[in-house]
Structure formats: C-alpha cells, structure tokens
Amino acid sequence: MKSDEFIDITTEHCPMTFVRVKLKLEEMEAGQTLTVRLSGGEPLENVPQSLKDENYFFTTPEADGDCFKMVVTKPKS
C-alpha cells in the first residue's frame, strides 16, 4: 500500500513514539495515510493502542526486518 507520508520512530522511546506520530498526523490533510516504522516491545503495544483510543484507522503492524510497519489514515473529520 502506497502512503502519502512516512515516519520512522524506531529510535524513539515511549511516550515520544506516539507523540511523534500524532504531530506528523496533525500536519497532514484528512484522508491521507501515514506509514509508521516502529520497534517491537513498548512502541508496538502503545502506538496502536493510542491510535485506537483516538479513533484513528490503521493496519495491523507487520514485520519489516527487525522492525514493524503500519499504515494510519487521518480521519476526514
């Protein structure tokens, strides 16, 4: 799936992982998609849960080498 934007948060630590994703999403237009590259462990647990809590649509994180990738869609309103 081709997305509009990309962010790599593999070097970030919680809670900054979700903060970085949220800030990036705020820069984007409604309906655009963001590919997020994240590490396992806390980021893999916390980022999807935080996105769910804020009603974002996203794909299930998939393995990408030693990291994971997921695609988030910014809601239209």
N, CA, C and O atoms as CSV, one atom per row, in Angstrom:
chain,resi,resn,atom,element,x,y,z
A,1,MET,N,N,0.848,-1.182,0.000
A,1,MET,CA,C,0.000,0.000,0.000
A,1,MET,C,C,0.891,1.243,0.000
A,1,MET,O,O,1.759,1.389,0.861
A,2,LYS,N,N,0.678,2.121,-0.953
A,2,LYS,CA,C,1.438,3.367,-1.034
A,2,LYS,C,C,0.774,4.389,-0.119
A,2,LYS,O,O,-0.445,4.558,-0.135
A,3,SER,N,N,1.600,5.070,0.683
A,3,SER,CA,C,1.033,6.072,1.580
A,3,SER,C,C,1.530,7.464,1.192
A,3,SER,O,O,2.463,7.615,0.402
A,4,ASP,N,N,0.884,8.470,1.769
A,4,ASP,CA,C,1.224,9.858,1.466
A,4,ASP,C,C,2.468,10.325,2.214
A,4,ASP,O,O,3.240,11.127,1.689
A,5,GLU,N,N,2.666,9.838,3.421
A,5,GLU,CA,C,3.775,10.267,4.270
A,5,GLU,C,C,4.411,9.060,4.949
A,5,GLU,O,O,3.827,7.977,4.987
A,6,PHE,N,N,5.619,9.259,5.486
A,6,PHE,CA,C,6.358,8.194,6.164
A,6,PHE,C,C,7.041,8.784,7.392
A,6,PHE,O,O,7.539,9.909,7.358
A,7,ILE,N,N,7.060,8.011,8.478
A,7,ILE,CA,C,7.807,8.408,9.674
A,7,ILE,C,C,8.460,7.164,10.272
A,7,ILE,O,O,7.849,6.098,10.355
A,8,ASP,N,N,9.709,7.326,10.682
A,8,ASP,CA,C,10.466,6.247,11.312
A,8,ASP,C,C,10.670,6.630,12.772
A,8,ASP,O,O,11.381,7.588,13.076
A,9,ILE,N,N,10.045,5.880,13.673
A,9,ILE,CA,C,10.162,6.179,15.104
A,9,ILE,C,C,10.928,5.087,15.843
A,9,ILE,O,O,10.782,4.925,17.054
A,10,THR,N,N,11.742,4.344,15.106
A,10,THR,CA,C,12.471,3.227,15.713
A,10,THR,C,C,13.506,3.674,16.731
A,10,THR,O,O,13.912,2.873,17.573
A,11,THR,N,N,13.949,4.927,16.683
A,11,THR,CA,C,14.938,5.402,17.649
A,11,THR,C,C,14.297,6.131,18.825
A,11,THR,O,O,14.988,6.558,19.750
A,12,GLU,N,N,12.978,6.271,18.788
A,12,GLU,CA,C,12.253,6.971,19.859
A,12,GLU,C,C,11.860,5.995,20.963
A,12,GLU,O,O,11.786,4.784,20.750
A,13,HIS,N,N,11.614,6.547,22.135
A,13,HIS,CA,C,11.165,5.760,23.286
A,13,HIS,C,C,9.818,6.298,23.751
A,13,HIS,O,O,9.529,7.485,23.605
A,14,CYS,N,N,8.999,5.416,24.310
A,14,CYS,CA,C,7.691,5.816,24.823
A,14,CYS,C,C,7.882,6.834,25.945
A,14,CYS,O,O,8.800,6.679,26.749
A,15,PRO,N,N,7.061,7.851,26.024
A,15,PRO,CA,C,5.847,8.114,25.250
A,15,PRO,C,C,6.077,8.913,23.966
A,15,PRO,O,O,5.115,9.248,23.275
A,16,MET,N,N,7.319,9.221,23.638
A,16,MET,CA,C,7.596,10.042,22.457
A,16,MET,C,C,7.220,9.348,21.151
A,16,MET,O,O,7.041,10.020,20.135
A,17,THR,N,N,7.096,8.038,21.153
A,17,THR,CA,C,6.729,7.342,19.917
A,17,THR,C,C,5.374,7.837,19.413
A,17,THR,O,O,5.245,8.224,18.251
A,18,PHE,N,N,4.376,7.824,20.276
A,18,PHE,CA,C,3.051,8.268,19.851
A,18,PHE,C,C,3.026,9.778,19.618
A,18,PHE,O,O,2.352,10.247,18.702
A,19,VAL,N,N,3.743,10.535,20.424
A,19,VAL,CA,C,3.789,11.990,20.253
A,19,VAL,C,C,4.286,12.337,18.851
A,19,VAL,O,O,3.702,13.191,18.183
A,20,ARG,N,N,5.345,11.692,18.404
A,20,ARG,CA,C,5.886,11.959,17.061
A,20,ARG,C,C,4.867,11.609,15.974
A,20,ARG,O,O,4.699,12.356,15.010
A,21,VAL,N,N,4.188,10.465,16.135
A,21,VAL,CA,C,3.168,10.056,15.160
A,21,VAL,C,C,2.022,11.060,15.149
A,21,VAL,O,O,1.573,11.475,14.080
A,22,LYS,N,N,1.554,11.445,16.303
A,22,LYS,CA,C,0.436,12.390,16.420
A,22,LYS,C,C,0.787,13.741,15.787
A,22,LYS,O,O,-0.028,14.314,15.064
A,23,LEU,N,N,1.988,14.248,16.053
A,23,LEU,CA,C,2.410,15.518,15.460
A,23,LEU,C,C,2.454,15.435,13.938
A,23,LEU,O,O,2.043,16.367,13.246
A,24,LYS,N,N,2.952,14.320,13.423
A,24,LYS,CA,C,3.007,14.135,11.969
A,24,LYS,C,C,1.597,14.101,11.382
A,24,LYS,O,O,1.338,14.721,10.350
A,25,LEU,N,N,0.690,13.381,12.033
A,25,LEU,CA,C,-0.685,13.295,11.551
A,25,LEU,C,C,-1.361,14.665,11.562
A,25,LEU,O,O,-2.168,14.958,10.680
A,26,GLU,N,N,-1.048,15.495,12.535
A,26,GLU,CA,C,-1.647,16.827,12.608
A,26,GLU,C,C,-1.217,17.708,11.435
A,26,GLU,O,O,-1.942,18.633,11.070
A,27,GLU,N,N,-0.066,17.444,10.845
A,27,GLU,CA,C,0.426,18.197,9.688
A,27,GLU,C,C,-0.265,17.770,8.391
A,27,GLU,O,O,-0.217,18.487,7.392
A,28,MET,N,N,-0.899,16.612,8.413
A,28,MET,CA,C,-1.447,16.021,7.196
A,28,MET,C,C,-2.903,16.427,6.973
A,28,MET,O,O,-3.588,16.880,7.890
A,29,GLU,N,N,-3.358,16.253,5.722
A,29,GLU,CA,C,-4.743,16.516,5.352
A,29,GLU,C,C,-5.615,15.309,5.700
A,29,GLU,O,O,-5.137,14.175,5.736
A,30,ALA,N,N,-6.891,15.567,5.953
A,30,ALA,CA,C,-7.842,14.494,6.222
A,30,ALA,C,C,-7.866,13.509,5.060
A,30,ALA,O,O,-7.861,13.912,3.897
A,31,GLY,N,N,-7.892,12.226,5.375
A,31,GLY,CA,C,-7.931,11.179,4.365
A,31,GLY,C,C,-6.564,10.695,3.907
A,31,GLY,O,O,-6.470,9.658,3.249
A,32,GLN,N,N,-5.493,11.426,4.243
A,32,GLN,CA,C,-4.157,10.989,3.856
A,32,GLN,C,C,-3.696,9.839,4.758
A,32,GLN,O,O,-4.217,9.634,5.854
A,33,THR,N,N,-2.700,9.095,4.258
A,33,THR,CA,C,-2.181,7.957,5.007
A,33,THR,C,C,-0.721,8.175,5.381
A,33,THR,O,O,0.037,8.836,4.671
A,34,LEU,N,N,-0.357,7.600,6.516
A,34,LEU,CA,C,0.987,7.711,7.061
A,34,LEU,C,C,1.523,6.317,7.352
A,34,LEU,O,O,0.918,5.564,8.115
A,35,THR,N,N,2.659,5.968,6.746
A,35,THR,CA,C,3.329,4.717,7.090
A,35,THR,C,C,4.231,4.993,8.284
A,35,THR,O,O,5.034,5.927,8.270
A,36,VAL,N,N,4.088,4.171,9.312
A,36,VAL,CA,C,4.871,4.308,10.537
A,36,VAL,C,C,5.776,3.097,10.671
A,36,VAL,O,O,5.307,1.959,10.651
A,37,ARG,N,N,7.072,3.340,10.807
A,37,ARG,CA,C,8.047,2.268,11.074
A,37,ARG,C,C,8.384,2.346,12.550
A,37,ARG,O,O,8.843,3.385,13.025
A,38,LEU,N,N,8.161,1.253,13.291
A,38,LEU,CA,C,8.358,1.257,14.720
A,38,LEU,C,C,9.024,-0.015,15.211
A,38,LEU,O,O,9.020,-1.041,14.531
A,39,SER,N,N,9.590,0.071,16.392
A,39,SER,CA,C,10.250,-1.076,17.017
A,39,SER,C,C,9.223,-1.945,17.719
A,39,SER,O,O,8.076,-1.545,17.920
A,40,GLY,N,N,9.660,-3.144,18.088
A,40,GLY,CA,C,8.811,-4.033,18.873
A,40,GLY,C,C,8.787,-3.586,20.324
A,40,GLY,O,O,9.334,-2.537,20.665
A,41,GLY,N,N,8.160,-4.371,21.171
A,41,GLY,CA,C,8.096,-4.040,22.591
A,41,GLY,C,C,7.068,-2.961,22.869
A,41,GLY,O,O,5.963,-2.983,22.328
A,42,GLU,N,N,7.445,-2.013,23.721
A,42,GLU,CA,C,6.511,-0.948,24.120
A,42,GLU,C,C,5.924,-0.165,22.949
A,42,GLU,O,O,4.710,0.039,22.914
A,43,PRO,N,N,6.737,0.284,21.987
A,43,PRO,CA,C,6.131,1.020,20.869
A,43,PRO,C,C,5.088,0.199,20.109
A,43,PRO,O,O,4.053,0.725,19.702
A,44,LEU,N,N,5.360,-1.064,19.924
A,44,LEU,CA,C,4.440,-1.933,19.195
A,44,LEU,C,C,3.128,-2.124,19.965
A,44,LEU,O,O,2.076,-2.327,19.359
A,45,GLU,N,N,3.189,-2.059,21.279
A,45,GLU,CA,C,1.977,-2.162,22.098
A,45,GLU,C,C,1.281,-0.816,22.233
A,45,GLU,O,O,0.061,-0.726,22.090
A,46,ASN,N,N,2.057,0.231,22.508
A,46,ASN,CA,C,1.477,1.524,22.871
A,46,ASN,C,C,0.978,2.362,21.697
A,46,ASN,O,O,-0.076,2.991,21.797
A,47,VAL,N,N,1.712,2.382,20.593
A,47,VAL,CA,C,1.285,3.230,19.474
A,47,VAL,C,C,-0.065,2.771,18.917
A,47,VAL,O,O,-0.960,3.605,18.781
A,48,PRO,N,N,-0.259,1.493,18.588
A,48,PRO,CA,C,-1.584,1.089,18.102
A,48,PRO,C,C,-2.702,1.345,19.122
A,48,PRO,O,O,-3.805,1.742,18.745
A,49,GLN,N,N,-2.421,1.121,20.402
A,49,GLN,CA,C,-3.447,1.354,21.424
A,49,GLN,C,C,-3.808,2.835,21.504
A,49,GLN,O,O,-4.984,3.181,21.614
A,50,SER,N,N,-2.811,3.705,21.451
A,50,SER,CA,C,-3.073,5.150,21.493
A,50,SER,C,C,-3.844,5.603,20.256
A,50,SER,O,O,-4.740,6.442,20.357
A,51,LEU,N,N,-3.505,5.057,19.097
A,51,LEU,CA,C,-4.235,5.380,17.868
A,51,LEU,C,C,-5.690,4.922,17.973
A,51,LEU,O,O,-6.608,5.634,17.565
A,52,LYS,N,N,-5.883,3.739,18.519
A,52,LYS,CA,C,-7.235,3.207,18.705
A,52,LYS,C,C,-8.024,4.096,19.661
A,52,LYS,O,O,-9.189,4.405,19.408
A,53,ASP,N,N,-7.392,4.508,20.757
A,53,ASP,CA,C,-8.050,5.376,21.740
A,53,ASP,C,C,-8.499,6.699,21.131
A,53,ASP,O,O,-9.474,7.296,21.588
A,54,GLU,N,N,-7.793,7.158,20.106
A,54,GLU,CA,C,-8.120,8.433,19.462
A,54,GLU,C,C,-8.879,8.250,18.143
A,54,GLU,O,O,-9.000,9.185,17.351
A,55,ASN,N,N,-9.386,7.039,17.922
A,55,ASN,CA,C,-10.250,6.721,16.776
A,55,ASN,C,C,-9.601,6.864,15.410
A,55,ASN,O,O,-10.264,7.239,14.444
A,56,TYR,N,N,-8.295,6.565,15.319
A,56,TYR,CA,C,-7.624,6.527,14.019
A,56,TYR,C,C,-7.817,5.142,13.420
A,56,TYR,O,O,-7.925,4.152,14.144
A,57,PHE,N,N,-7.859,5.081,12.096
A,57,PHE,CA,C,-7.903,3.814,11.380
A,57,PHE,C,C,-6.472,3.433,11.046
A,57,PHE,O,O,-5.695,4.286,10.615
A,58,PHE,N,N,-6.107,2.171,11.234
A,58,PHE,CA,C,-4.742,1.738,10.942
A,58,PHE,C,C,-4.713,0.257,10.634
A,58,PHE,O,O,-5.594,-0.502,11.038
A,59,THR,N,N,-3.675,-0.137,9.907
A,59,THR,CA,C,-3.494,-1.545,9.583
A,59,THR,C,C,-2.808,-2.238,10.749
A,59,THR,O,O,-2.165,-1.591,11.576
A,60,THR,N,N,-2.946,-3.530,10.810
A,60,THR,CA,C,-2.225,-4.318,11.808
A,60,THR,C,C,-0.736,-4.213,11.513
A,60,THR,O,O,-0.323,-4.397,10.368
A,61,PRO,N,N,0.085,-3.918,12.531
A,61,PRO,CA,C,1.530,-3.832,12.287
A,61,PRO,C,C,2.071,-5.148,11.717
A,61,PRO,O,O,1.737,-6.234,12.192
A,62,GLU,N,N,2.912,-5.021,10.691
A,62,GLU,CA,C,3.516,-6.193,10.049
A,62,GLU,C,C,5.025,-6.128,10.190
A,62,GLU,O,O,5.622,-5.052,10.154
A,63,ALA,N,N,5.631,-7.293,10.352
A,63,ALA,CA,C,7.088,-7.362,10.475
A,63,ALA,C,C,7.755,-6.800,9.226
A,63,ALA,O,O,7.309,-7.037,8.103
A,64,ASP,N,N,8.828,-6.056,9.443
A,64,ASP,CA,C,9.621,-5.464,8.374
A,64,ASP,C,C,11.085,-5.571,8.804
A,64,ASP,O,O,11.657,-4.614,9.325
A,65,GLY,N,N,11.680,-6.736,8.582
A,65,GLY,CA,C,13.030,-6.984,9.086
A,65,GLY,C,C,12.990,-7.094,10.594
A,65,GLY,O,O,12.245,-7.904,11.145
A,66,ASP,N,N,13.798,-6.273,11.268
A,66,ASP,CA,C,13.816,-6.313,12.728
A,66,ASP,C,C,12.866,-5.281,13.340
A,66,ASP,O,O,12.891,-5.062,14.552
A,67,CYS,N,N,12.028,-4.644,12.513
A,67,CYS,CA,C,11.069,-3.642,12.969
A,67,CYS,C,C,9.674,-4.020,12.469
A,67,CYS,O,O,9.451,-5.134,11.996
A,68,PHE,N,N,8.749,-3.082,12.581
A,68,PHE,CA,C,7.384,-3.276,12.122
A,68,PHE,C,C,6.939,-2.049,11.358
A,68,PHE,O,O,7.478,-0.959,11.549
A,69,LYS,N,N,5.946,-2.227,10.484
A,69,LYS,CA,C,5.344,-1.121,9.743
A,69,LYS,C,C,3.840,-1.208,9.864
A,69,LYS,O,O,3.266,-2.296,9.904
A,70,MET,N,N,3.211,-0.054,9.920
A,70,MET,CA,C,1.761,0.024,9.918
A,70,MET,C,C,1.363,1.292,9.165
A,70,MET,O,O,2.149,2.235,9.066
A,71,VAL,N,N,0.155,1.311,8.642
A,71,VAL,CA,C,-0.344,2.472,7.894
A,71,VAL,C,C,-1.526,3.054,8.651
A,71,VAL,O,O,-2.464,2.337,9.000
A,72,VAL,N,N,-1.477,4.360,8.904
A,72,VAL,CA,C,-2.512,5.075,9.635
A,72,VAL,C,C,-3.212,6.027,8.681
A,72,VAL,O,O,-2.555,6.705,7.890
A,73,THR,N,N,-4.527,6.088,8.743
A,73,THR,CA,C,-5.303,7.029,7.938
A,73,THR,C,C,-5.835,8.123,8.831
A,73,THR,O,O,-6.443,7.852,9.866
A,74,LYS,N,N,-5.605,9.375,8.426
A,74,LYS,CA,C,-6.134,10.506,9.193
A,74,LYS,C,C,-7.622,10.616,8.892
A,74,LYS,O,O,-8.014,10.679,7.727
A,75,PRO,N,N,-8.455,10.640,9.930
A,75,PRO,CA,C,-9.902,10.725,9.718
A,75,PRO,C,C,-10.297,11.981,8.958
A,75,PRO,O,O,-9.611,13.002,9.018
A,76,LYS,N,N,-11.410,11.892,8.244
A,76,LYS,CA,C,-11.873,13.033,7.454
A,76,LYS,C,C,-12.510,14.108,8.315
A,76,LYS,O,O,-12.667,15.239,7.856
A,77,SER,N,N,-12.879,13.794,9.544
A,77,SER,CA,C,-13.358,14.839,10.456
A,77,SER,C,C,-13.440,14.333,11.867
A,77,SER,O,O,-13.825,15.078,12.768
